[in-house]
Amino acid sequence: MKVLSIGAGKEQIFSIQEAKRMGLIVIGIDGDKDAPGFAYCDVTYNIDLKEVNDIIKVARKHQIKFVLPVPIGGSLITIGKVNDELNLKGISETAAISFVHKSEFYRCLEVLNLPRPKQIILKESKSKIHELKRKINIIGYPCVIKPSIGSGSRGVGVIRSNEELDQLLEFHHSTLLKDEATLIESFIEGTEYGIDGRIVNGKFELLLIREKILTNLPFRQEIGYLAPARIHPPLEQSIILILQQLTTLIQANNCLFHADIIINNDGIFVIESSGRPAGLNLMTHFIPHVIGFNPISNFIAYLMGKALYCPNIKVNKVYMICFFDLKPGIVKVIPQKDKDFNVQKVLYYDCQLRVNEFIHVVKQGKDIVNRGYFIVCGDDFKNCEGIAENIFSKFIIE
């Protein structure tokens, strides 16, 4: 059986390897001729992921049975188009567009009358600075600026005053892709969570709720998670109901799912969501530790025609993943797992930083994704946080 991996970067390697382990023949496509995932594929094509017609030709040539579920950003639309053209099980182009284009996703929130921030969209904002500032004044401080498409907190900033305005606009504009618009939204305060689930035969199934740890303002990059989150059952049911309504409207089906939500006294705000597994090693490594099975591996088996594993998830411990968000400076000392930590509490430790490397302030996902991460397990949130603090304390940055 031949399957397609749209994307063969670092984030897609796990799905490719799992498919190979299950005996599948993997056709890999990526715009980077040196994509690291190519080493694990049976056949590779160096094609830009926006060249949908060329990718469809490859899929037809190899009689692809399905597209692998992988963490991916805007190219989810390409996956949807391939699924539609070849009548494959998986997310559709229409659903993918509703997830990827943030203004279209906002329209879905409006249709359902769900809690949402105020939002204004401005195209070509780089050349319309005065107009952009005028729209920011309409929303008022604090407000969030973000690209109209994207993931990994790319180009996201919270503007709290005139003093921060120009610096954050410069940062935001430096990240925009060609023809990408700017979204201005009112800032929603509250506790932020990551949601992991799957949609099968139109039904949304919750797998896990993770409590986010974020950078300090003005940036909004996640630097860690604690799971399972401290959510009471009635609130969990409200989250499930909202996400079922949303995914039904979007017509998402037969795909893995993740979302970012904020909860405060005004309600549950779905900030964004997508019909794909979460990235940053969450769905591949962290979530399986918490729930006891790997949703990506299980979903690949489902797409092969096997039964979907439907567990009754009960978690008695607390798990924490932390990325290496350290103060800026030169790395002088990097702790070693076997020498410096209680290995029974530290389930996984992979630090890719190097001695004498200069590290910058973390502003967005690309600043942290290649630094590595660690996973710890404890009896409660405080216990996990203490273990993490001990690990961070052993780094020396000058």
Number of C-alpha atoms within 10 A of each C-alpha: 12 17 23 29 26 26 29 30 21 16 20 24 22 22 22 29 17 17 25 16 11 12 11 17 19 25 25 28 26 23 17 16 14 12 19 16 23 27 14 18 22 14 14 20 17 16 19 17 21 14 11 17 14 12 23 18 12 18 22 13 9 15 14 21 19 23 24 27 28 27 26 22 16 18 20 27 25 22 29 22 22 28 22 16 14 15 12 17 17 25 27 27 20 15 22 25 21 24 28 23 17 21 19 15 22 20 12 19 20 12 10 12 9 17 14 19 18 15 18 17 18 17 14 15 20 19 9 12 13 11 13 22 17 12 18 23 13 14 19 18 16 17 21 24 24 25 24 22 20 20 20 17 17 23 25 26 25 22 26 16 11 11 9 13 15 13 12 19 21 12 15 19 19 12 14 21 12 7 10 18 19 25 23 26 23 21 18 19 12 15 13 21 21 21 21 24 23 23 22 17 9 15 16 24 17 19 19 17 25 22 20 23 20 15 17 11 12 16 21 22 24 24 21 21 23 26 25 21 18 12 12 8 9 9 12 13 13 13 19 17 12 17 21 19 17 21 23 16 15 19 16 30 22 20 25 27 24 23 21 18 21 18 17 12 7 11 13 20 21 24 18 16 24 27 31 27 24 24 19 23 18 17 22 23 17 22 25 14 18 23 18 12 15 17 23 24 18 17 22 21 17 15 20 17 9 11 11 14 13 9 10 8 11 10 12 10 14 19 29 31 26 20 21 21 20 17 14 13 15 16 19 14 15 18 15 14 17 10 8 12 16 13 13 10 16 21 17 16 19 14 16 12 16 14 12 13 12 14 19 14 14 21 22 21 18 14 17 22 19 15 16 16 21 20 23 25 25 19 11 15 18 11 17 23 18 12 19 20 11 13 20 16 11 14 15 16 18 12
